[in-house]
Amino acid sequence: MLERSIKDWDDAYANGPHIPGGDRWPALWAEKAQAFREELAATGRAKLDVPYGDAPRQQMDLFQPAELSRGLVVFVHGGYWQKFDKNHWSQFAAGSLARGYVVALPSYTLCPGIRIGGIVREIATAIEKAAEMVEGPIMLAGHSAGGHLVSRVVSEPTPLSTAVRGRIRRVISISGVHDLRPLMRTAMNENLGLDEAEALAESPALLCPVEGARITCWVGGGERAEFLRQNALLANIWTGLGATTSTVVEPDRHHFNVIDGLIDPHHALTRTLLSE
């Protein structure tokens, strides 16, 4: 019999210290994202800093495919609801763009300036705004905290309108955190401000999926044990609640490079996201 318990909750949810050169990744993301935005802007295929609300960080970038749009992809970034903005992630639109989809990347207000429930509502508003601008089916993808956010907006009660919810064909939560209760045991909760009530109200794994939800939970095989557990958790529970679910553990990927498949139009991650 194998018993397991967590003694150090901060270490259990720490990614950078367990990835070689982990501290260098954010700067590399930002550098590649800037080059991508400049390239798309030069050809008139980028709409930058589109407001979806009045707060300073309520902005998104939209990237247009070279041909007629086939629909909309919204990618929501991670950073434990405390770090980063849309300007670190532009390059991850490349795979979907090459397959003919408009890609929206929103920023959002960060903790501690907002509660996680407030971020959920901001992301829903961003999706609604992008849906007004782009016709066709909608696919949602999010990484880490972004995986939580895209799965939460397709949980009940959903902040999305009935019309927009009906257009969503697939959700991919990449290395998502689906049960927020363990984070109450970490030092980061000083900024997150999670209490039991909010953790219960905003954890997709503790809620029901919206009718017709299709979700893929995708994680790297080299990730921390808690991310592997959180990945399996949501698909397991939602399968029993009527959602169409699948799980993928991608070999030889860690928390920072598991999203690289979104850059390649032929990678299984992009193909899964866009499958209808």
C-alpha positions, -999 to 999 in steps of 0.1 A, spaced: 0 0 0 14 34 -11 5 63 12 10 99 2 6 132 20 18 168 13 41 183 39 52 215 20 22 230 2 43 259 -12 67 234 -28 39 213 -41 26 242 -62 61 257 -71 70 252 -107 100 274 -116 124 259 -90 119 224 -104 125 234 -141 161 240 -153 165 277 -159 130 283 -148 137 319 -139 146 327 -175 113 316 -191 92 347 -185 117 370 -203 119 345 -232 81 344 -235 79 382 -236 106 385 -262 90 361 -286 56 376 -280 68 411 -289 83 398 -321 51 380 -330 30 411 -324 52 433 -344 51 408 -373 13 406 -373 9 443 -368 31 450 -398 7 430 -420 -25 445 -405 -35 413 -388 -33 426 -352 -58 446 -332 -39 455 -300 -52 468 -266 -89 464 -275 -108 474 -243 -134 451 -229 -140 471 -197 -129 503 -180 -102 490 -157 -66 495 -169 -59 458 -175 -92 450 -191 -77 449 -226 -71 422 -252 -53 416 -284 -69 400 -314 -49 384 -341 -65 377 -375 -58 347 -398 -46 353 -433 -78 340 -448 -115 342 -439 -120 334 -402 -134 299 -393 -142 310 -357 -127 323 -325 -101 310 -300 -96 327 -267 -64 319 -248 -62 329 -211 -28 331 -195 -16 318 -161 6 332 -134 -13 321 -103 -38 350 -109 -9 374 -97 15 377 -127 19 385 -164 -4 399 -190 -13 393 -226 21 407 -238 39 375 -227 18 350 -247 11 364 -282 32 336 -300 8 310 -287 -18 322 -312 3 309 -341 -11 274 -344 -48 285 -344 -41 314 -367 -25 291 -392 -57 269 -391 -78 300 -399 -91 311 -365 -91 346 -349 -73 344 -316 -80 367 -286 -56 371 -257 -70 391 -228 -52 406 -198 -71 408 -165 -68 425 -132 -43 407 -109 -46 397 -72 -44 412 -46 -62 440 -65 -91 417 -71 -105 384 -59 -104 353 -81 -141 354 -85 -137 389 -99 -112 376 -125 -137 349 -135 -162 376 -143 -136 397 -162 -126 368 -184 -163 361 -191 -167 397 -202 -136 395 -224 -150 363 -241 -184 381 -246 -166 411 -262 -145 389 -285 -176 370 -295 -193 402 -306 -164 409 -329 -159 374 -344 -186 350 -357 -186 313 -356 -177 286 -331 -156 295 -300 -128 275 -284 -113 283 -251 -78 275 -239 -60 284 -207 -28 276 -190 -24 270 -152 -45 298 -136 -59 303 -171 -69 267 -172 -89 273 -140 -105 304 -156 -116 288 -188 -130 258 -170 -147 280 -144 -167 300 -171 -182 267 -183 -192 257 -148 -225 265 -132 -234 291 -123 -217 305 -155 -211 342 -160 -215 337 -197 -246 346 -217 -267 318 -231 -259 329 -266 -221 328 -261 -222 296 -241 -240 279 -269 -212 288 -294 -184 272 -273 -174 239 -289 -144 229 -268 -124 239 -237 -88 229 -230 -75 234 -195 -37 231 -198 -21 223 -164 -52 238 -147 -59 242 -110 -94 230 -106 -98 227 -69 -87 259 -52 -88 247 -16 -52 235 -14 -40 270 -23 -54 282 10 -25 263 26 2 282 6 20 314 12 6 329 -20 -28 330 -4 -17 362 13 -22 378 -21 -50 356 -34 -72 361 -3 -90 328 -7 -114 317 20 -134 285 22 -165 301 7 -147 315 -24 -127 283 -28 -159 263 -29 -177 288 -52 -149 291 -77 -135 256 -80 -147 239 -112 -141 205 -97 -166 213 -70 -192 226 -95 -213 212 -123 -204 217 -160 -227 237 -182 -249 215 -204 -230 202 -234 -196 210 -220 -166 194 -238 -133 197 -220 -99 183 -224 -76 184 -194 -40 185 -207 -8 183 -186 29 176 -190 42 143 -179 71 160 -161 50 184 -140 46 185 -103 24 158 -88 -3 183 -78 -7 194 -113 -10 158 -125 -36 152 -98 -55 184 -105 -56 175 -142 -71 141 -136 -95 154 -110 -117 176 -132 -121 152 -160 -129 124 -135 -156 144 -117 -172 160 -148 -175 127 -166 -199 117 -139 -218 150 -143 -226 147 -179 -197 165 -196 -177 151 -225 -142 148 -211 -107 136 -220 -73 137 -204 -39 139 -219 -5 136 -201 20 147 -227 54 130 -223 86 150 -217 68 183 -210 70 204 -179 48 233 -167 65 259 -188 68 242 -222 35 222 -222 19 250 -240 44 251 -269 21 228 -289 -2 258 -294 24 273 -317 24 244 -341 -8 241 -363 -1 203 -366 6 196 -330 -20 174 -311 -27 202 -287 -38 226 -315 -56 199 -333 -75 189 -302 -84 225 -294 -98 231 -329 -116 198 -333 -154 201 -335 
